[in-house]
């Protein structure tokens, strides 16, 4: 992608009205644009990060046996009436159409949609288990949308729903998904600061589990267990006095961001929709369910909050919009421009993802500052100096060290 051929606009100043670091940096670096409170446009750079994040999550869900679907975001009222959530789901956005006055909801979650769908496919014990997921827009009537991508009124979420014969099968898959989630968070650089956190199960079960990332910008308060990698949410600490895993009680209080959650739904949703299967003796049994969510925007915002530095964004390779940021200096010089253009074309031809800063009449300092702000893992510089020496200047985003290397070594580095 050439800088001059796409929508990129960077800024030195933090946008007015944005208090959170993730929103400030992502707007300054040209990744997102604010439409209104809690609603953001993903610009080309931000869309690349969103797609990379979705690809990572999709890969892990497929490996865990998931089947991807895409369910509607517009939901009929009667489905929520069946479960009793039309009047009790406080954050559900409800409205009536202009012509027919028919009432609908915008999907805040999809239990009421996925269960009737799977009823068409589950009849016998031979049809179980089933794992269905989607990456879809969600809508919540937040009282106060804040914290940039961490709390919005419209956001993109991966939600997987599992369907089982019994609690034992659900428990086995639940434990498998805990490890899958940890694998995802390790891949994006959060492995050292993410904790499996015991939380309230609400109307579904006694407990649920959240994945909380330690961060001063977090809205949640959790208590870390000193004996194991488990934490307890403040909402239940008053009655959960000891760690349910190792039974220690000397907790450490920290602020954290919830980046994922998993629930054992049991028969909460299969019962109102009569989602049954016939067991091996021919008797009908209610299907047992679980659900597993990750907010993609929230995960992106959390990575920004945790990994960024004073210069700007710092993307892990798996999420970075591009593998490399190619900076062209002295492009008014025909030989330099030819060298930079040739390198860009070659890297693209080899299937490497590169953003090429081909802007003219811009000083080196401004281009380097933008490269740091955007935060790709590797910066490559082509200038009069590199052309004269027949090498390229290379710098990793998190290192102050500048290296000079030939094309072969450069491509090898990018392919690591």
Secondary structure, DSSP 8 states (H G I E B T S, - for coil): -BGGGS-----SS--TT--SHHHHHHHHTTSEEEEETTEEEE-HHHHHHHHHHHHHHHHHHHHTT-EE----SEEEHHHHHHHT-TTT-TT-EEEE-TTT--EEEE-S--HHHHHHHHHTT--BGGG--EEEEEEEEEE---SS-BTGGGB-SEEEEEEEEEEESSHHHHHHHHHHHHHHHHHHHHHTT-TTTEEEEEEE-TTT-SEEEEEEEE-TT-SEEEEE-SSSSEEEEHHHHTT--S-TTT-----EEEEEEEEEEEEEEETTTTTTTT-EEE-TTS-EEE-EEEEEEEEHHHHHHHHHHHH-BTTB----TTT-S-SEEEEE-STTSHHHHHHHHHHHHHHHHTT--EEEE--SS--HHHHHHHHHHHT-SEEEEE-HHHHHHT-EEEEETT---EEEE-HHHHHHHHT-
